[in-house]
């Protein structure tokens, strides 16, 4: 797949944005910042817009998705928009029966726990997603056009980050039937029937890979793969049962050729996992541009574990958003200092924005990151 020069990387100059420059190791004068879950429940304008509509319906409404995606850019002045969606949306497009239950998360009508159930599920052609992806492509295109129109007032091109769930995390939800504290059924299937597990995660790699391709083709300038539950695995199990499928997912993006006018060799790739401090050396083998670090590992320590020439992203503990301003400022400055050990640093949280967060705190945090690094 070859992207044309009408892609935002060229047409909207997102290749020169702070985020893209940092992603590829060209440290900008001002450290770029965005937040995981920045578009969502912490914003009153989001809650007003979503009133009376289910999460999955909202994710398939292009006009609503684009407006929600832009809300935190307008309010906080962040350096990137993250596509508003959910990791189970590609499964919905594939025809899997799943609902997002408020206060709980994704719940599957038919959990997948046996080889027969895996075979039935994986018989679905992953290309079905592409055939049903018009709402996703439309939402991405609308969003990037709106970002381009409003970028003049921001003084900086703002790229859109595409995203998908990593195969292990999706498989954990499918096998458990919903959220789980220990993912015991998923870990059991890994050992009980490794062939069925391999089939399931290989299929999910295609599902997430096609979902990312659709977003990039429609206008996303980079992508991030989220592996929320990989931290439940021992390193040896992660290497055998999760890492190959994550690599296969990202290979779908590597198959997309950037616009000739962008000067890029590939679309920038990011990975973020929760509780993955012991897995960072393995994650580094995915040949990433950006590695997101959760709040449990200091950035300079993470770089030692990664032992790779990558941009680091993170990693303020979300709990600090509720701390006194002086405490938050001190932690922010410490993380900015730790990030100097890397070739470049993208400031973010060490997980997502909590719903109870005061939006004004996030706005102030963005301002501090920008001002502190600009002054440096």
N, C-alpha and C positions, 0 to 999 in steps of 0.2 A: 504494500500500500504506500503510495507516494503522496505526500501532502503538497498542495499547491502554495504559491506565494500569496494566496488570498487567506491563508491560515493566519490567526492572530499573532503567531510568532513573528511574522513579517508584516502583515497588513496593519496590525495594531501595535507593533514594536515591542511585544512582550519579551522578545529575546533580550532586549536591553534592560529589562526590569531588574530591580534589586534582587528579587527572588531567583530569577533564572541565572543571573550573574553569580550569586552565591552558590546556587546549586551546582554549578560547573567549576567552582573553585576560584572564581575571580571575586575576591572580597570587596564588596562595595564600601563606600565611605560611611554609609549608614546601615546598620544591621537590620535586615528585613525581619518582620515579625508577623505571624498569623497564629491563630489558635485552633486547635482541634475542637470541634463542636462549637465554633464561634457563631455559626448560623443555627439558631435554635432556641431552646427553652429559656435561656437567660434573658432574652430580649422581649420586652413587653409588646413591641410591634409585631414580633413573630407570633406570640400567643394570640393577639387580636386577629391576625390574618388566618391562623389555623383553626379558629373557633368553629366547632361543629364538623370538622373534617378529619377523617382518619389519616394516620401517617402515610400509609401506602397510597391512598388516593392523592394525597398532597404530592408525593414523590413522582406521580405520573401526570401532574398538571403543569405543563411547561411554563405558563405565565406565573404561576404561584412559585415554582421552583426558582425561577430566575429572580423574582423579587426577594425571596427569602435569602438566596445566596448573596445578594448585594447588600442586604441590611447591615451586616457587621462592617462591611467596607465603608459604607457611608457614616456609620455611627462612630466606629473606633479608629478609622484611618489605617487599617492593617494593609500590608503589602501584597496580599494575595487573597483571592476568594477560593473557598473550597466548595465544590459542587454539592448542593443540598440533595441528599438521597439517603439510602440505607443499604447496608451490605446485603440484605436479602432481596433487594429489588431485582437483580438478575435472575434469581430463583423464581420470583413471581412471573417474570417474562418468559421463563422456561416452562411455566405451567404448574409449578409446585404450590401446594395449598399451604399458605402460611399467613398468619396474622400477627401484627405487632400489638400486643396487649399493653395498654397504659400501665405504667408502674412495674411491668414485668419484662417486656421485650418480645422478641420473636418466638412464636409458638407454632409448631408444625402439627397439622392434623394427623399425619402418618409418619412417625419417627422411622428412621432407616437404621435397622440394627442387625440385619441378617444378610447373607450373601444374595439371597433371592431378592430382597428388597433393594439392595444395591444394584443388582442387575436390571431390575425394573426401572429404577430411577435413571441409571446411566444409559438406558436405551433412548432417552430423549436427546435429540440432536442439539448440541449447543448453539448451532447456527440459528435455531429458532429465536434466540435473543436478538440477533441482528435483524431478523425479519419483523420483530415486534418492537424495535427500538426507536420508532419515530418520536415518541414523547421525550425520550432521553436526548436524542440528537437535537430536537427542537429546543429543549430547555437549555442545552449547552450553547447552541447558536444564539438564542435570545440573550443569554447571560453575557457572552463575550461581546456582543454588539452593545449592550448597555454599559458594560465596563469601558469599552472604547469611547462611547459618547460622553461618559462622565469623567474620564481620566484627565481631561484638561483642567478640571477644577482641583484635582489632586496633585497635578504636576509630576506625575509618575505613572507609567503604564502598569496596570494591575492585571496579572495573569490569573487564569482559572486553573486550579488544580483538580484533576480527575481522581477518582478513588474507587477502590474495590476492597472487599474482604478477602483475606488470604484463605486458601483452601482448607488449612487446618481449622481455622475458626469457624468457617461455614460448616465443615464436616462435624465439628463438635456440637453445633446447634442442631444439625439434622439428626445426629445419632441420639443426643439427649432428648430431643423433642422440644427444647427450649433452653433458657438460661440454666446454668449449673455452677455450683461452687467449686467442684473438683473435677468435672468432666470425666468421671469414672467410667461411664459407658463407652465414651469415645476411646479412652485409653485402653479399655478392655478389648474393644474391637481391633485395635492396632496389633495386639498380641495374640488374640484368639483367632483372627482370620486376616493375616497381613495381606493376602491377595485381594480380598474384598475391600479392605481399607485403601490399598493402592489404586484399585479401580475407581473408588469413590473420589479420592483426592485428585486423580488425574482428570476425571470428568469436571470436577469443580475448578480445576486450573483452566480448563477451556471456557467454562462459564464466566469466571472472573476476567479471563484474558479477553474474551470477545467484548465484555462490558467496558473494559478499559479502551479497547480499540475504537469502539463507538464514540466514546467521550473525546478521545484525541482527534479522531477524524472530524468531529463536529466543532472543535475549537479549543479543547483543553491544551495548555502549554506544558504541563508536566503531570505526573501521576504519583499517587502514594498508595501503597499496599498496606492495609491494616491487619495485623495478626493479634487480635485482642487476647487470645487464650494460649498462645504458644508458650508462655511462661509456665504452664502447668506440666511441660514435658522436660525430662532429663535431656541433657545435650545429645547423648547417643541416640535417644529415641527421636529427638527433633531432626537430627541429621538423616535418619532413615525414613521417617514417616511424615515429615512436614516440609523439609527444605526442598526436595525435588519438585514438589508441586508448586511451591512458591516460585521457584526458578522458571518452571514452565509457564506460569501466569505472566511473569515479566517478559518472557520471550515473545509473547504476543505483541507487547509494546515495542520491543526491539525490532520487530518485523515491520514497523511503521517507519517509513523514511521521512525525515523532517523536510520542510520546504528548502529548495536549493538556496534561496536567498537568505536563509537563517544562519548559515554557516555552522549548523549543528550536525554532529555525527549521529546523534540519537536523541530521542525524547528523554529529558531528565527523569530519573527513577528514584523514588524515595520508599523507604520501608519504616514502619513503626510497629513495635510489639510491646505489649505490657508484661512486665516482670521478666524481661529477656536479658538481664545483665549477664547471666552465665552462658548465653547463646550468641553474644555479639561477635565472637570470632567466626562462628558458623554463618551468621547473617552477612558478615563482610564478604563471604564467598559468592554472594549473589551479584557481585559486580555492580554495586549501587553508586549513585551520585550523592545521595543524602541518606543518612541513617538517623532516624528519630530515636532519642534516648528518653526513657521514662524517668520519673523523679527519684528513683531508687539508686541511681548511679551518677556520680559527678561526671561532667562532660570530659574533663581531662583524663579521668580514670577510664572512661568509656573508650577514648581514643587509644589508650594503651591496649585495651582488650581487642579493639577492632584491628589494630596494626594494619591500617589501610589508608590510602590517600582519599578521604571522603570528607564531605561537608557534614557537620553534625547539626542536629535540630533538637531544640528543647531548652531547658527541661525543668521549668519552675513547677514545684509541687502545687497542684490546684488548691490545696488547703490554705496556701499562703495568700490567696485572693481574699481571705476573710481576716487576715492579720492586720494589725495597726500599720498605717502607711510607712512608718520608718522601718518596720520589720520587712515589709514587702520590698521597699527600696533596697535595703541591704542585700536581700536574697537575689534581687534582679541584678544588681551590680556584680555580685559574686559569680553568677552564671555567665554574665557577659565577659568577665575576666577569664573564666575557665574556657569559654568558647574561643578565646584568642589562640589556644593551642592547636586549633584545627586550621585547615587551609581557608575555611570560611564557616560562618555560623548563622543559622536561621533561628531566631528566638521563638520559642513556643512553650507550651506547658508540657509537663511530663505525663499528661493524660488529657481528657477532654474538659471543657468548661462545665462546672457544676451548674445545674439549673437555678440554684439559689444565688448565683453570683450577681452582685451589683454591677450593671453595665458600666457605670461611671468608673469603677475600679479598672476595668479592662481598658477603657479609653485612656485613663491616666497612665497605665502601664505601657501602652504603645508609645505614648508621648515620651515617657522616660527612656525607653529603649532607644528611640530615635535621637533624642537629645544627648544622651550619654555617649553614644557611639559617634555622633556627628562632632561633638566637642573633642573626642579623642583623636 
